[in-house]
Amino acid sequence: MGRLQMKVSVVGRDPTGRIIFRKSQICRSYVLAEIDLIYAQMQYGAHLIPDTGNVNRNIGADVNNLLANAGAGNVNYGIRVGTSSQAVAISDYHLIAAIAQGVGAGQLQHGAMSYVAPSTVGSTRRFTCSRTFTNGSGADITVNEVGIYACGGTTPYYFCIERSLLTFTVPNGASRTVTYTISVTV
């Protein structure tokens, strides 16, 4: 019997780039858009899915479904972080208090998404996706929630597919890299 697993980890660096912080946990917080996007893809028909603005979008099978390779500064999709510690619910359609892009008060600079291609070790196949967040706001920022926003459809629309509570601080002038490892073991 196979097991699908997602793990999120954070590596913190000081302004000189030295690693000063590590934290990780298993994700148990896929939200409804994840399964709905897979359903739309596999059954090759249209399905209504709430986007990150809570607007139902009619999504069918499309090559862009689950796309999450955002460039630097793009907060529409890719790994996101936020400040809310509100409990996760299956009906979550976005991070409750997503942190904006920038260097102003309470903002973080969102780096480009990066990926390590799938590989097999023993009976486990996995890949990783990462994004670095840099704080130039002038004050420390406490992150309490992390998630992945994915693109769906040809328009495109954006959907939250995973949201987890994970607390860490990004000191002013420092960065944190959030990495998701997605694996399946038989």
N, C-alpha and C positions, 0 to 999 in steps of 0.2 A: 504494500500500500504506500503510495507516494505522499509526500508532505511538502506543501508550498509554504515558504516562510519569507518574511521580510524583516530585516533588522535595520535600525537606524543608529548611527554613531556620530559623535561630534569630536573633532580635534581642534583645540584652541592654540593659537600662536600669539606671542607677544609682538610688539612692533618691529622687533629684529628678525622675526620669523621662527624663533625657537619655540618648540612644542612645550606648552605649559599645562595642558588640560586634555583629558580624554574621558569620554562617557559613551555608553551604548546600551541599547535595550531592544528586545524583540517587539515588533509592532503587532498589535492585535486589533488594529483600528481601521481596516478597510471600510470605507463608507459606501453608500448606495451607488454612486456613479461608477465605481470600479466594476461591480458585477453587471450593472446595466450596460456599460460600454462593451464588456465582453459578450453579453447576450446579443446586443445589436450586431456585433461583428460576426458571431457564429451563426445566428439564425438568418442573417443577410436580409433584414427587413427593418423598417423604421420603428423607433421606440422613443418615447418622451423621457428625457433625462433633465433634471434641474441643473443649470450651469452655476458658476460661482456667484452670479447675481440673483439666484433663485428663480430664474426664468426657465420654464420647460422648453427644451429644444428637441426637435424631431430629428433624431440621429439614426442613421442606418449604417451598414457596413461601409467602411471607407479606409483607405490606406493611412489617413491621418489620425485615426482613432488611437488614443493612448500616446500620442507624440508628446514628449516632454523635454526636448533639447533646446531650451531657451538660451538666447545669447545674453551677454552681460547687460544688466540694467532692465531686462524684460521681466516684468512681474506677472504677466498674464499666465505663464505656465512654467513648469520646472519645480524644483524644491523651493518651498516658501517657509518662512518662520513668522511667528506672531507672539503677542504678549498675553493672550487670554489663558486662564487656567480652568475654564469651564469644561466640565466633563464631556467626553466624546460621546456622540450619539450616531446611530446608523444613518439618521436623516441629515447629518451635517453635509452642507454643500460648499463650504468654504472654511478657511481659518476664521475664527471668531474675531480676532483683532490682528489681521495681517500687517506686518511692518512694511511701510512704504520704501521705495527706492530713493536714495539721495544721501546728502550729508547734513541735512537739517535736524532739528531736535526730534529724537525718537525714530530716525531713519537709518537704514543700513544700505550699503552699496552691495548689490547682488551681482556676483560674478557669473560668467557663462557656465552652463551645465557641462559636465564632462562625464564620460562613460568609459568603463573598462569592459571589453567584449566578453561574452559568455565563455566560460571554461569549465572543464569537468575535472573533479578530483574525487577519486573513488566512485561512489554512487550519487554524488551531488553535483548538480550543474548550477552555476551562479553567474551573475553579473552585478556590477555596481554603477551607481550614478551619484555624482557629487556636485556640490555648489558651495563656493566660499562667500561668506558675508563679512564685509569689512565695516568697521565703525569709525566714521569721521564726524560724528555728530557733536562732539564736545563733552559728552557724558556717557557713562556706562548704560547699556541697554540689557534688560533681562528678558530672555526668550522663555516662554512657557509652552509653546505649541509648535510643532513642525508638521509639514505635510507635503504632498505632491499634487500639483495641478497638472492635468493633461489636456491636450487639445483633442477635440473630436469634431468630425464632419469636415466638409470642404469650405465652410463659410469663413473662418473657423469659430468654434465656441470652446469655452474652457470649463473644465470640470475638476472638482476636488476628488481624488480617488483614495487618498489616505490622509488621516489626521491623527496624530499622537501627541500626548502630553509629554514633554521633555524639557526640563528647566536647566538653563545655563545662562551665564552672563557674558556679554561681549563688551569688554572694557573699551573705552575710547582709545583709538589708535591701534586696536588689535583686530584680529580676524578669527572666525570660527568656520571650519569646513564641516558641512553636514553631508554624510554619505549614507545612502540606502543600499543595502545588499539584498538582492532578491534571488532566492534559490529554491530548487526543488530537489528532494532526495527520494530515491526509490529504495 
